[in-house]
């Protein structure tokens, strides 16, 4: 699922409907050795038991964090919230 999710994020970022101000940061799960390492990326998220891991910030303030299925939902909601209507031409 994680590689499919990455493909979906990439497709969305390259689409004409993605908000150009939306920012997506990714990190390598293999580099994380402890729950404290997750805390450096997403404060308050530990303990983490399943990938993916996601955090959402608005105006520099973290408003949500999740792992596993809830993280996938958080990512999907982010993409929905930052999708513009297609340009009419």
N, C-alpha and C positions, 0 to 999 in steps of 0.2 A: 504494500500500500504506500509506503513512504516514497518510493521512486515514482509511482503514479501521481502522488500528491505534488511532488516536485515538478513533474511534467505539466500538471494543471496550473501550478503557480507560474511557471515559465510561459505557458501559452497565454495566460491571463495578462501577465506583464507586457507581453508583446502585442496584445490586441489593441484595437483602436478605441475600445471602450474602457480600458483601465485608466483610472485617475493618474495622470502623470506625476502628481505630488505624493502618491502612495509610496511608502518605503518598505522594503522587505529585506531583512538581514537574515542570513543563514549561518549556522555553525556546524562543524563536524562532530557528530555524536561520539565518534571514536576518541576524540580528544578529551572527553569528559571522564574523569577518573573517580569522581565522588559526587555526592549530593551537593556539597559546597561549591563545586565547579558550576553546577546548574545555577546556583544562587548568584554567581557573578554575572551571568547572562540575563536571568529572569528572577529578580528578587522575590522571595516568598513562595517559589515554586516547589522547593524540595519538601518531602522526598519524591523523586520521580521513579516510576516503575515501568514505563512503557513509552516508546517513541510514537509519534512525534511529540515534541515539546514546543509550545508556542506562548508568546507574550504579546500583548497589544498595548501600545502607548498612544495617547492622544495629547497633543500639545506638550510633549515631553513628560507626561505623567502616565505611569503604568496603570491601566484600568482593568486588565484581565490577564490571567495566566492559567495554563492548563497543560495536561499531558494525555497521551492516548487518544481515545475517541473524542473526548471533549476538546482536545487541541485541534483535531481535524475540523470539528464544528466551528471553533474559533477562527480558524484560517478561512473556512468557507464564508463565514459571516463577514470577515474583513474584506474579502474579495467582493461580496455583494455590496457592502457599504461604500466601496471605492470604485464602483462601476458606473460609468456614465451612459446615458442613452446614446445609441449609435447616431452619428451625424446623418442628417437627411440631405440627400443630394440629388 
